[in-house]
Amino acid sequence: MSFLQELDVAVSKGSPESRERALWYATDLLIVGRYTDDEIWMFGEVIGRLEQDIETAARAQLARRLARADNAPVQLINKLAFDDSIDVAGPVLRESVRLDNQTLIANARSKSQQHLLAISQRRSIDPEVTDVLVTRGNREVVRSVATNSGAQLSNFGILQMIKRSESDSILIEEMGRRKDIPRHLFQQLIAKASENAKKRLGSERPEAANQIRALVTDVTGSLHSKFGPASRSYFNAKRAVAGQHTLGNLNEKLILEYARSHKFEEVIVALSLLCSLPVDVVERALINKNKEMTLILTKALEFSWETAMSLLFLGAPDHRILAQDLDEMKREFDRLNVETSRSVLRTYQSRKQAVAADSDDRRLPQLHKI
């Protein structure tokens, strides 16, 4: 393109005023035209040389114009994105489709919190980028990610945000409004919410209201157990399983044997010991129609699907499960991550310890002290 070559020559000889006029002329030509990749690259080289000497306000104006251009030169967009001035970098970080994930990640790892905030406001953000934002970003950045429906979150990112929500009630509510939080992580989030936050989320998300109420009951209520802890069968099971635990024989193989023999009390006591949870929590998990907590506990203990399936049948009404339901449970079990499941388990452990400390009348025998 001869006019760009002529413009490039004029760059080195022109006055500041003529160079700025040339900048807007080249930018206008780029935005309105259709060019090959090589021609776009050439535009980028020329405009890049012209923008070096202009004031910040003019560079910010250039950034705003190029941020919305689908054919903006990549090398120039990247340069503007890393400008120290957020007035220059902000429009590009928020809007330009020419920035790839690698560039966004590098920017989020090295630039200011204002740069991270701009990235968090993009129409669409992939999980590998949000992972960096929620790890390095300040409170404003993390809240911005939470409220951005176009920001995709990985399980790692969700766990980071749940961790940070411990001291941020607003973040808990913003996360609670998202529809893309897996159920087991939603449980962990709601466990940290205040009573008022639970009520607001329950009214805003009717489809999650039952789950929220169940979690509240799990924390504050008492369980009418199928086998109460005062029963003779319970104490016999407690004594037998505790003996195996003392000998170092309490493991997956033994629990599988208990489950296959329909020794419900032994299974409850054994899982309670291995998971450091009260018996009522373990029993609730086994007999609840929603089997997700059973799957989480078995995955956290790194049990096989064979053992998990035996426990599911043990807690099912009449020990029966429809084939299609079992297939779905198998898929969910396979999707669960060991470390994520352990994180959920740790939340249940700490929550139960807090409840036990505040309410002695609700506390069941601490089996791990046997």
MARTOR-429677 format. One record per residue (C-alpha): residue number from 1; residue in three letters; chain; x, y, z. Coordinates in Angstrom, 3 decimals. Example, Ala and Ser with C-alpha at 12.3 -4.5 7.8 and 13.67 -1.06 7.14 Angstrom:
<nodes>
pos:1 code:ALA unit:A x:12.300 y:-4.500 z:7.800
pos:2 code:SER unit:A x:13.670 y:-1.060 z:7.140
</nodes>
This chain:
<nodes>
pos:1 code:MET unit:A x:0.000 y:0.000 z:0.000
pos:2 code:SER unit:A x:1.939 y:2.989 z:-1.304
pos:3 code:PHE unit:A x:0.113 y:5.623 z:0.760
pos:4 code:LEU unit:A x:1.148 y:3.837 z:3.991
pos:5 code:GLN unit:A x:4.744 y:3.707 z:2.813
pos:6 code:GLU unit:A x:4.585 y:7.435 z:2.024
pos:7 code:LEU unit:A x:2.996 y:8.048 z:5.411
pos:8 code:ASP unit:A x:5.742 y:6.078 z:7.090
pos:9 code:VAL unit:A x:8.359 y:8.264 z:5.418
pos:10 code:ALA unit:A x:6.498 y:11.395 z:6.488
pos:11 code:VAL unit:A x:6.528 y:10.239 z:10.099
pos:12 code:SER unit:A x:10.233 y:10.859 z:10.463
pos:13 code:LYS unit:A x:10.081 y:14.320 z:8.885
pos:14 code:GLY unit:A x:6.808 y:15.749 z:10.131
pos:15 code:SER unit:A x:6.096 y:18.152 z:12.963
pos:16 code:PRO unit:A x:4.235 y:16.981 z:16.089
pos:17 code:GLU unit:A x:1.034 y:18.512 z:14.694
pos:18 code:SER unit:A x:1.354 y:16.832 z:11.309
pos:19 code:ARG unit:A x:2.248 y:13.536 z:12.944
pos:20 code:GLU unit:A x:-0.932 y:13.629 z:15.042
pos:21 code:ARG unit:A x:-3.016 y:14.457 z:11.975
pos:22 code:ALA unit:A x:-1.383 y:11.537 z:10.197
pos:23 code:LEU unit:A x:-2.235 y:9.307 z:13.179
pos:24 code:TRP unit:A x:-5.975 y:10.018 z:12.935
pos:25 code:TYR unit:A x:-5.896 y:9.751 z:9.167
pos:26 code:ALA unit:A x:-4.303 y:6.289 z:9.305
pos:27 code:THR unit:A x:-6.661 y:5.212 z:12.090
pos:28 code:ASP unit:A x:-9.717 y:6.320 z:10.124
pos:29 code:LEU unit:A x:-8.506 y:4.433 z:7.059
pos:30 code:LEU unit:A x:-7.957 y:1.290 z:9.115
pos:31 code:ILE unit:A x:-11.345 y:1.317 z:10.816
pos:32 code:VAL unit:A x:-13.439 y:1.875 z:7.710
pos:33 code:GLY unit:A x:-11.506 y:-0.370 z:5.325
pos:34 code:ARG unit:A x:-11.069 y:-4.086 z:4.639
pos:35 code:TYR unit:A x:-7.469 y:-5.236 z:4.574
pos:36 code:THR unit:A x:-5.349 y:-8.356 z:4.556
pos:37 code:ASP unit:A x:-3.465 y:-9.448 z:7.661
pos:38 code:ASP unit:A x:-0.221 y:-8.096 z:6.196
pos:39 code:GLU unit:A x:-1.830 y:-4.721 z:5.508
pos:40 code:ILE unit:A x:-3.286 y:-4.585 z:9.027
pos:41 code:TRP unit:A x:0.164 y:-5.349 z:10.431
pos:42 code:MET unit:A x:1.556 y:-2.478 z:8.346
pos:43 code:PHE unit:A x:-1.102 y:-0.145 z:9.735
pos:44 code:GLY unit:A x:-0.048 y:-1.229 z:13.204
pos:45 code:GLU unit:A x:3.591 y:-0.391 z:12.544
pos:46 code:VAL unit:A x:2.786 y:3.057 z:11.189
pos:47 code:ILE unit:A x:0.195 y:3.965 z:13.859
pos:48 code:GLY unit:A x:2.516 y:2.567 z:16.525
pos:49 code:ARG unit:A x:5.302 y:4.898 z:15.476
pos:50 code:LEU unit:A x:2.932 y:7.839 z:15.365
pos:51 code:GLU unit:A x:1.438 y:7.230 z:18.827
pos:52 code:GLN unit:A x:4.805 y:7.096 z:20.589
pos:53 code:ASP unit:A x:5.107 y:10.845 z:20.919
pos:54 code:ILE unit:A x:1.514 y:11.918 z:21.517
pos:55 code:GLU unit:A x:0.052 y:12.906 z:24.873
pos:56 code:THR unit:A x:-1.759 y:10.475 z:27.159
pos:57 code:ALA unit:A x:-5.152 y:11.997 z:26.313
pos:58 code:ALA unit:A x:-4.581 y:11.379 z:22.602
pos:59 code:ARG unit:A x:-3.369 y:7.830 z:23.240
pos:60 code:ALA unit:A x:-6.517 y:7.209 z:25.312
pos:61 code:GLN unit:A x:-8.627 y:8.462 z:22.409
pos:62 code:LEU unit:A x:-6.746 y:6.114 z:20.057
pos:63 code:ALA unit:A x:-7.312 y:3.212 z:22.451
pos:64 code:ARG unit:A x:-11.051 y:3.910 z:22.625
pos:65 code:ARG unit:A x:-11.307 y:3.901 z:18.826
pos:66 code:LEU unit:A x:-9.250 y:0.772 z:18.267
pos:67 code:ALA unit:A x:-10.789 y:-1.165 z:21.174
pos:68 code:ARG unit:A x:-13.978 y:-1.684 z:19.171
pos:69 code:ALA unit:A x:-12.278 y:-2.403 z:15.854
pos:70 code:ASP unit:A x:-12.329 y:-6.067 z:14.856
pos:71 code:ASN unit:A x:-9.350 y:-5.470 z:12.564
pos:72 code:ALA unit:A x:-7.178 y:-3.528 z:15.005
pos:73 code:PRO unit:A x:-3.477 y:-4.465 z:14.656
pos:74 code:VAL unit:A x:-2.655 y:-7.027 z:17.343
pos:75 code:GLN unit:A x:0.818 y:-5.652 z:18.081
pos:76 code:LEU unit:A x:-0.621 y:-2.190 z:18.671
pos:77 code:ILE unit:A x:-3.558 y:-3.435 z:20.770
pos:78 code:ASN unit:A x:-1.152 y:-5.404 z:22.979
pos:79 code:LYS unit:A x:1.027 y:-2.323 z:23.430
pos:80 code:LEU unit:A x:-1.944 y:-0.186 z:24.438
pos:81 code:ALA unit:A x:-3.196 y:-2.879 z:26.839
pos:82 code:PHE unit:A x:0.086 y:-2.727 z:28.778
pos:83 code:ASP unit:A x:0.177 y:1.072 z:28.984
pos:84 code:ASP unit:A x:0.656 y:2.209 z:32.577
pos:85 code:SER unit:A x:-2.179 y:4.706 z:32.182
pos:86 code:ILE unit:A x:-5.520 y:3.011 z:32.780
pos:87 code:ASP unit:A x:-7.134 y:5.673 z:30.580
pos:88 code:VAL unit:A x:-5.187 y:4.140 z:27.701
pos:89 code:ALA unit:A x:-5.200 y:0.473 z:28.689
pos:90 code:GLY unit:A x:-8.722 y:0.327 z:30.113
pos:91 code:PRO unit:A x:-10.789 y:0.549 z:26.913
pos:92 code:VAL unit:A x:-8.663 y:-2.080 z:25.203
pos:93 code:LEU unit:A x:-8.713 y:-4.472 z:28.171
pos:94 code:ARG unit:A x:-12.476 y:-4.122 z:28.527
pos:95 code:GLU unit:A x:-13.511 y:-4.365 z:24.889
pos:96 code:SER unit:A x:-10.911 y:-5.510 z:22.384
pos:97 code:VAL unit:A x:-11.520 y:-8.940 z:20.875
pos:98 code:ARG unit:A x:-7.958 y:-8.893 z:19.554
pos:99 code:LEU unit:A x:-6.485 y:-9.745 z:22.963
pos:100 code:ASP unit:A x:-5.896 y:-13.473 z:23.467
pos:101 code:ASN unit:A x:-5.917 y:-15.315 z:26.792
pos:102 code:GLN unit:A x:-2.139 y:-15.436 z:27.069
pos:103 code:THR unit:A x:-1.937 y:-11.655 z:26.778
pos:104 code:LEU unit:A x:-4.747 y:-11.117 z:29.273
pos:105 code:ILE unit:A x:-3.107 y:-13.488 z:31.755
pos:106 code:ALA unit:A x:0.270 y:-11.769 z:31.407
pos:107 code:ASN unit:A x:-1.417 y:-8.410 z:31.916
pos:108 code:ALA unit:A x:-3.363 y:-9.604 z:34.967
pos:109 code:ARG unit:A x:-0.180 y:-11.011 z:36.520
pos:110 code:SER unit:A x:1.908 y:-7.870 z:36.096
pos:111 code:LYS unit:A x:-0.199 y:-4.720 z:35.895
pos:112 code:SER unit:A x:-2.187 y:-2.663 z:38.382
pos:113 code:GLN unit:A x:-5.452 y:-3.512 z:40.101
pos:114 code:GLN unit:A x:-7.156 y:-1.036 z:37.758
pos:115 code:HIS unit:A x:-5.950 y:-3.132 z:34.820
pos:116 code:LEU unit:A x:-7.347 y:-6.260 z:36.471
pos:117 code:LEU unit:A x:-10.662 y:-4.501 z:37.086
pos:118 code:ALA unit:A x:-10.876 y:-3.582 z:33.391
pos:119 code:ILE unit:A x:-10.255 y:-7.207 z:32.376
pos:120 code:SER unit:A x:-12.930 y:-8.355 z:34.836
pos:121 code:GLN unit:A x:-15.482 y:-6.250 z:32.945
pos:122 code:ARG unit:A x:-14.990 y:-7.951 z:29.568
pos:123 code:ARG unit:A x:-18.091 y:-9.363 z:27.917
pos:124 code:SER unit:A x:-16.594 y:-12.864 z:27.985
pos:125 code:ILE unit:A x:-13.715 y:-14.186 z:30.109
pos:126 code:ASP unit:A x:-12.336 y:-17.729 z:29.973
pos:127 code:PRO unit:A x:-11.636 y:-19.668 z:33.200
pos:128 code:GLU unit:A x:-7.849 y:-19.524 z:32.877
pos:129 code:VAL unit:A x:-8.072 y:-15.725 z:32.962
pos:130 code:THR unit:A x:-10.558 y:-15.527 z:35.843
pos:131 code:ASP unit:A x:-8.290 y:-17.862 z:37.849
pos:132 code:VAL unit:A x:-5.630 y:-15.126 z:37.813
pos:133 code:LEU unit:A x:-8.121 y:-12.332 z:38.485
pos:134 code:VAL unit:A x:-9.596 y:-13.941 z:41.596
pos:135 code:THR unit:A x:-6.155 y:-14.942 z:42.895
pos:136 code:ARG unit:A x:-4.343 y:-11.618 z:42.430
pos:137 code:GLY unit:A x:-7.236 y:-9.175 z:42.294
pos:138 code:ASN unit:A x:-8.381 y:-7.013 z:45.180
pos:139 code:ARG unit:A x:-11.902 y:-7.031 z:46.621
pos:140 code:GLU unit:A x:-13.303 y:-4.776 z:43.884
pos:141 code:VAL unit:A x:-11.881 y:-7.025 z:41.157
pos:142 code:VAL unit:A x:-13.221 y:-10.227 z:42.720
pos:143 code:ARG unit:A x:-16.681 y:-8.728 z:43.194
pos:144 code:SER unit:A x:-16.619 y:-7.563 z:39.577
pos:145 code:VAL unit:A x:-15.856 y:-11.095 z:38.409
pos:146 code:ALA unit:A x:-18.677 y:-12.452 z:40.574
pos:147 code:THR unit:A x:-21.247 y:-10.096 z:39.041
pos:148 code:ASN unit:A x:-20.067 y:-10.647 z:35.440
pos:149 code:SER unit:A x:-22.269 y:-13.358 z:33.925
pos:150 code:GLY unit:A x:-19.826 y:-13.645 z:31.017
pos:151 code:ALA unit:A x:-16.941 y:-14.562 z:33.337
pos:152 code:GLN unit:A x:-16.506 y:-18.331 z:33.309
pos:153 code:LEU unit:A x:-15.238 y:-19.858 z:36.553
pos:154 code:SER unit:A x:-13.236 y:-23.013 z:37.126
pos:155 code:ASN unit:A x:-13.691 y:-25.044 z:40.313
pos:156 code:PHE unit:A x:-10.347 y:-23.615 z:41.454
pos:157 code:GLY unit:A x:-11.600 y:-20.092 z:40.838
pos:158 code:ILE unit:A x:-14.841 y:-20.745 z:42.694
pos:159 code:LEU unit:A x:-12.958 y:-22.153 z:45.673
pos:160 code:GLN unit:A x:-10.698 y:-19.080 z:45.714
pos:161 code:MET unit:A x:-13.739 y:-16.819 z:45.748
pos:162 code:ILE unit:A x:-15.444 y:-18.853 z:48.458
pos:163 code:LYS unit:A x:-12.295 y:-18.568 z:50.567
pos:164 code:ARG unit:A x:-12.201 y:-14.816 z:50.068
pos:165 code:SER unit:A x:-15.912 y:-14.488 z:50.832
pos:166 code:GLU unit:A x:-15.243 y:-15.455 z:54.467
pos:167 code:SER unit:A x:-14.619 y:-11.776 z:55.208
pos:168 code:ASP unit:A x:-16.847 y:-10.337 z:52.491
pos:169 code:SER unit:A x:-20.595 y:-10.766 z:52.938
pos:170 code:ILE unit:A x:-21.328 y:-8.881 z:49.720
pos:171 code:LEU unit:A x:-19.199 y:-11.332 z:47.737
pos:172 code:ILE unit:A x:-21.096 y:-14.273 z:49.271
pos:173 code:GLU unit:A x:-24.391 y:-12.864 z:48.012
pos:174 code:GLU unit:A x:-22.984 y:-12.010 z:44.593
pos:175 code:MET unit:A x:-21.618 y:-15.529 z:44.223
pos:176 code:GLY unit:A x:-24.869 y:-16.987 z:45.511
pos:177 code:ARG unit:A x:-26.756 y:-15.336 z:42.648
pos:178 code:ARG unit:A x:-24.676 y:-17.080 z:39.993
pos:179 code:LYS unit:A x:-26.356 y:-20.021 z:38.288
pos:180 code:ASP unit:A x:-23.116 y:-21.753 z:37.254
pos:181 code:ILE unit:A x:-21.856 y:-22.793 z:40.709
pos:182 code:PRO unit:A x:-21.819 y:-26.620 z:41.063
pos:183 code:ARG unit:A x:-24.119 y:-27.817 z:43.817
pos:184 code:HIS unit:A x:-21.394 y:-29.117 z:46.113
pos:185 code:LEU unit:A x:-19.537 y:-25.783 z:45.909
pos:186 code:PHE unit:A x:-22.800 y:-23.859 z:46.352
pos:187 code:GLN unit:A x:-23.239 y:-25.802 z:49.590
pos:188 code:GLN unit:A x:-19.824 y:-24.673 z:50.750
pos:189 code:LEU unit:A x:-20.627 y:-21.061 z:49.848
pos:190 code:ILE unit:A x:-23.991 y:-21.025 z:51.650
pos:191 code:ALA unit:A x:-22.356 y:-22.548 z:54.730
pos:192 code:LYS unit:A x:-20.442 y:-19.265 z:55.127
pos:193 code:ALA unit:A x:-23.436 y:-16.976 z:54.533
pos:194 code:SER unit:A x:-25.224 y:-15.081 z:57.279
pos:195 code:GLU unit:A x:-28.852 y:-15.863 z:58.071
pos:196 code:ASN unit:A x:-29.967 y:-12.656 z:56.341
pos:197 code:ALA unit:A x:-27.913 y:-13.517 z:53.265
pos:198 code:LYS unit:A x:-29.456 y:-16.998 z:53.155
pos:199 code:LYS unit:A x:-32.948 y:-15.497 z:53.311
pos:200 code:ARG unit:A x:-32.232 y:-12.987 z:50.549
pos:201 code:LEU unit:A x:-30.717 y:-15.634 z:48.290
pos:202 code:GLY unit:A x:-33.612 y:-17.978 z:49.007
pos:203 code:SER unit:A x:-36.104 y:-15.328 z:47.894
pos:204 code:GLU unit:A x:-34.050 y:-14.320 z:44.842
pos:205 code:ARG unit:A x:-33.362 y:-17.899 z:43.736
pos:206 code:PRO unit:A x:-36.518 y:-19.980 z:44.319
pos:207 code:GLU unit:A x:-34.919 y:-22.966 z:42.584
pos:208 code:ALA unit:A x:-32.200 y:-23.018 z:45.269
pos:209 code:ALA unit:A x:-34.432 y:-22.214 z:48.242
pos:210 code:ASN unit:A x:-34.932 y:-25.853 z:49.250
pos:211 code:GLN unit:A x:-31.204 y:-26.487 z:49.144
pos:212 code:ILE unit:A x:-30.512 y:-23.415 z:51.274
pos:213 code:ARG unit:A x:-33.151 y:-24.453 z:53.821
pos:214 code:ALA unit:A x:-31.671 y:-27.956 z:53.955
pos:215 code:LEU unit:A x:-28.252 y:-26.511 z:54.694
pos:216 code:VAL unit:A x:-29.663 y:-24.332 z:57.467
pos:217 code:THR unit:A x:-31.355 y:-27.378 z:58.969
pos:218 code:ASP unit:A x:-28.141 y:-29.345 z:58.677
pos:219 code:VAL unit:A x:-26.331 y:-26.745 z:60.776
pos:220 code:THR unit:A x:-28.932 y:-25.940 z:63.403
pos:221 code:GLY unit:A x:-31.388 y:-28.807 z:63.543
pos:222 code:SER unit:A x:-31.311 y:-32.236 z:65.154
pos:223 code:LEU unit:A x:-31.773 y:-35.452 z:63.205
pos:224 code:HIS unit:A x:-34.440 y:-37.996 z:64.046
pos:225 code:SER unit:A x:-32.090 y:-40.852 z:63.298
pos:226 code:LYS unit:A x:-33.103 y:-44.160 z:61.876
pos:227 code:PHE unit:A x:-30.790 y:-45.587 z:64.542
pos:228 code:GLY unit:A x:-30.456 y:-43.129 z:67.403
pos:229 code:PRO unit:A x:-27.112 y:-42.781 z:69.190
pos:230 code:ALA unit:A x:-28.720 y:-43.993 z:72.425
pos:231 code:SER unit:A x:-29.747 y:-47.353 z:70.973
pos:232 code:ARG unit:A x:-28.032 y:-50.610 z:72.006
pos:233 code:SER unit:A x:-27.231 y:-51.438 z:68.352
pos:234 code:TYR unit:A x:-25.485 y:-48.113 z:67.933
pos:235 code:PHE unit:A x:-23.262 y:-48.602 z:70.981
pos:236 code:ASN unit:A x:-22.418 y:-52.137 z:69.935
pos:237 code:ALA unit:A x:-21.448 y:-50.875 z:66.485
pos:238 code:LYS unit:A x:-19.485 y:-48.028 z:68.037
pos:239 code:ARG unit:A x:-17.503 y:-50.420 z:70.215
pos:240 code:ALA unit:A x:-16.783 y:-52.865 z:67.384
pos:241 code:VAL unit:A x:-15.752 y:-50.253 z:64.842
pos:242 code:ALA unit:A x:-13.664 y:-48.332 z:67.379
pos:243 code:GLY unit:A x:-11.772 y:-51.548 z:68.071
pos:244 code:GLN unit:A x:-10.998 y:-51.973 z:64.384
pos:245 code:HIS unit:A x:-9.933 y:-48.348 z:64.226
pos:246 code:THR unit:A x:-7.536 y:-48.795 z:67.143
pos:247 code:LEU unit:A x:-5.985 y:-51.817 z:65.403
pos:248 code:GLY unit:A x:-5.540 y:-49.838 z:62.204
pos:249 code:ASN unit:A x:-8.031 y:-51.991 z:60.291
pos:250 code:LEU unit:A x:-10.609 y:-49.326 z:59.554
pos:251 code:ASN unit:A x:-10.327 y:-48.872 z:55.804
pos:252 code:GLU unit:A x:-12.281 y:-48.966 z:52.559
pos:253 code:LYS unit:A x:-12.286 y:-52.774 z:52.419
pos:254 code:LEU unit:A x:-13.917 y:-53.045 z:55.848
pos:255 code:ILE unit:A x:-16.516 y:-50.378 z:55.024
pos:256 code:LEU unit:A x:-17.355 y:-52.216 z:51.790
pos:257 code:GLU unit:A x:-17.906 y:-55.406 z:53.813
pos:258 code:TYR unit:A x:-20.168 y:-53.546 z:56.265
pos:259 code:ALA unit:A x:-22.178 y:-52.021 z:53.412
pos:260 code:ARG unit:A x:-22.631 y:-55.314 z:51.576
pos:261 code:SER unit:A x:-23.794 y:-56.932 z:54.827
pos:262 code:HIS unit:A x:-26.282 y:-54.085 z:55.383
pos:263 code:LYS unit:A x:-24.568 y:-53.152 z:58.667
pos:264 code:PHE unit:A x:-25.909 y:-49.625 z:58.673
pos:265 code:GLU unit:A x:-24.741 y:-48.583 z:62.158
pos:266 code:GLU unit:A x:-21.211 y:-49.898 z:61.529
pos:267 code:VAL unit:A x:-21.000 y:-47.953 z:58.271
pos:268 code:ILE unit:A x:-22.208 y:-44.754 z:59.961
pos:269 code:VAL unit:A x:-19.693 y:-45.046 z:62.797
pos:270 code:ALA unit:A x:-16.852 y:-45.998 z:60.437
pos:271 code:LEU unit:A x:-17.444 y:-43.075 z:58.065
pos:272 code:SER unit:A x:-17.853 y:-40.752 z:61.035
pos:273 code:LEU unit:A x:-14.408 y:-41.758 z:62.264
pos:274 code:LEU unit:A x:-12.712 y:-41.515 z:58.873
pos:275 code:CYS unit:A x:-14.337 y:-38.199 z:57.996
pos:276 code:SER unit:A x:-14.173 y:-36.660 z:61.504
pos:277 code:LEU unit:A x:-17.871 y:-35.811 z:61.307
pos:278 code:PRO unit:A x:-20.683 y:-36.426 z:63.813
pos:279 code:VAL unit:A x:-22.792 y:-39.514 z:63.156
pos:280 code:ASP unit:A x:-25.919 y:-37.454 z:62.400
pos:281 code:VAL unit:A x:-24.187 y:-35.727 z:59.484
pos:282 code:VAL unit:A x:-22.995 y:-39.016 z:58.002
pos:283 code:GLU unit:A x:-26.383 y:-40.636 z:58.495
pos:284 code:ARG unit:A x:-28.138 y:-37.680 z:56.888
pos:285 code:ALA unit:A x:-25.844 y:-37.992 z:53.885
pos:286 code:LEU unit:A x:-26.584 y:-41.709 z:53.456
pos:287 code:ILE unit:A x:-30.374 y:-41.605 z:53.791
pos:288 code:ASN unit:A x:-30.975 y:-38.271 z:52.041
pos:289 code:LYS unit:A x:-32.704 y:-38.524 z:48.670
pos:290 code:ASN unit:A x:-30.033 y:-36.235 z:47.287
pos:291 code:LYS unit:A x:-26.971 y:-38.489 z:47.283
pos:292 code:GLU unit:A x:-24.461 y:-35.805 z:46.462
pos:293 code:MET unit:A x:-22.973 y:-35.639 z:49.965
pos:294 code:THR unit:A x:-22.421 y:-39.399 z:49.991
pos:295 code:LEU unit:A x:-20.549 y:-39.064 z:46.704
pos:296 code:ILE unit:A x:-18.480 y:-36.178 z:48.063
pos:297 code:LEU unit:A x:-17.517 y:-38.098 z:51.222
pos:298 code:THR unit:A x:-16.484 y:-41.206 z:49.283
pos:299 code:LYS unit:A x:-14.534 y:-39.172 z:46.749
pos:300 code:ALA unit:A x:-12.775 y:-37.239 z:49.545
pos:301 code:LEU unit:A x:-11.740 y:-40.593 z:51.049
pos:302 code:GLU unit:A x:-10.613 y:-41.751 z:47.567
pos:303 code:PHE unit:A x:-12.954 y:-44.744 z:47.674
pos:304 code:SER unit:A x:-13.715 y:-46.667 z:44.500
pos:305 code:TRP unit:A x:-17.024 y:-46.487 z:42.665
pos:306 code:GLU unit:A x:-17.759 y:-50.036 z:43.870
pos:307 code:THR unit:A x:-17.658 y:-48.873 z:47.480
pos:308 code:ALA unit:A x:-19.551 y:-45.666 z:46.741
pos:309 code:MET unit:A x:-22.260 y:-47.667 z:44.951
pos:310 code:SER unit:A x:-22.599 y:-50.060 z:47.924
pos:311 code:LEU unit:A x:-23.102 y:-47.114 z:50.248
pos:312 code:LEU unit:A x:-25.689 y:-45.602 z:47.920
pos:313 code:PHE unit:A x:-27.690 y:-48.835 z:47.896
pos:314 code:LEU unit:A x:-27.356 y:-49.127 z:51.672
pos:315 code:GLY unit:A x:-28.974 y:-45.722 z:52.217
pos:316 code:ALA unit:A x:-31.637 y:-46.087 z:49.517
pos:317 code:PRO unit:A x:-35.255 y:-47.013 z:50.393
pos:318 code:ASP unit:A x:-35.517 y:-50.802 z:50.290
pos:319 code:HIS unit:A x:-31.906 y:-50.766 z:49.024
pos:320 code:ARG unit:A x:-33.120 y:-50.075 z:45.496
pos:321 code:ILE unit:A x:-32.015 y:-47.471 z:42.948
pos:322 code:LEU unit:A x:-33.288 y:-47.057 z:39.410
pos:323 code:ALA unit:A x:-30.724 y:-47.911 z:36.752
pos:324 code:GLN unit:A x:-30.868 y:-44.459 z:35.140
pos:325 code:ASP unit:A x:-30.457 y:-42.776 z:38.535
pos:326 code:LEU unit:A x:-27.460 y:-44.961 z:39.312
pos:327 code:ASP unit:A x:-25.884 y:-44.103 z:35.958
pos:328 code:GLU unit:A x:-26.277 y:-40.392 z:36.695
pos:329 code:MET unit:A x:-24.702 y:-40.869 z:40.152
pos:330 code:LYS unit:A x:-21.779 y:-42.675 z:38.500
pos:331 code:ARG unit:A x:-21.261 y:-39.760 z:36.113
pos:332 code:GLU unit:A x:-21.392 y:-37.287 z:38.993
pos:333 code:PHE unit:A x:-18.939 y:-39.392 z:41.007
pos:334 code:ASP unit:A x:-16.518 y:-39.427 z:38.075
pos:335 code:ARG unit:A x:-16.817 y:-35.658 z:37.664
pos:336 code:LEU unit:A x:-15.966 y:-34.965 z:41.295
pos:337 code:ASN unit:A x:-12.405 y:-33.935 z:42.087
pos:338 code:VAL unit:A x:-10.659 y:-35.396 z:45.152
pos:339 code:GLU unit:A x:-9.185 y:-32.094 z:46.346
pos:340 code:THR unit:A x:-12.439 y:-30.212 z:45.795
pos:341 code:SER unit:A x:-14.348 y:-32.889 z:47.711
pos:342 code:ARG unit:A x:-11.846 y:-32.685 z:50.561
pos:343 code:SER unit:A x:-12.306 y:-28.923 z:50.655
pos:344 code:VAL unit:A x:-16.072 y:-29.403 z:51.016
pos:345 code:LEU unit:A x:-15.460 y:-31.967 z:53.757
pos:346 code:ARG unit:A x:-13.188 y:-29.558 z:55.641
pos:347 code:THR unit:A x:-15.935 y:-26.933 z:55.511
pos:348 code:TYR unit:A x:-18.422 y:-29.388 z:57.034
pos:349 code:GLN unit:A x:-15.886 y:-30.323 z:59.723
pos:350 code:SER unit:A x:-15.170 y:-26.737 z:60.758
pos:351 code:ARG unit:A x:-18.852 y:-25.823 z:60.634
pos:352 code:LYS unit:A x:-19.850 y:-28.741 z:62.847
pos:353 code:GLN unit:A x:-17.093 y:-27.939 z:65.321
pos:354 code:ALA unit:A x:-18.373 y:-24.368 z:65.600
pos:355 code:VAL unit:A x:-21.959 y:-25.518 z:66.123
pos:356 code:ALA unit:A x:-20.843 y:-28.054 z:68.718
pos:357 code:ALA unit:A x:-18.928 y:-25.406 z:70.633
pos:358 code:ASP unit:A x:-21.932 y:-23.068 z:70.703
pos:359 code:SER unit:A x:-24.622 y:-25.674 z:71.425
pos:360 code:ASP unit:A x:-23.636 y:-28.413 z:73.859
pos:361 code:ASP unit:A x:-27.179 y:-29.734 z:73.983
pos:362 code:ARG unit:A x:-27.035 y:-30.485 z:70.251
pos:363 code:ARG unit:A x:-23.643 y:-32.137 z:70.296
pos:364 code:LEU unit:A x:-23.506 y:-35.864 z:69.599
pos:365 code:PRO unit:A x:-20.709 y:-38.122 z:70.893
pos:366 code:GLN unit:A x:-17.336 y:-37.192 z:69.413
pos:367 code:LEU unit:A x:-16.466 y:-40.552 z:67.910
pos:368 code:HIS unit:A x:-12.890 y:-39.637 z:67.074
pos:369 code:LYS unit:A x:-12.177 y:-39.465 z:70.816
pos:370 code:ILE unit:A x:-13.127 y:-43.092 z:71.377
</nodes>
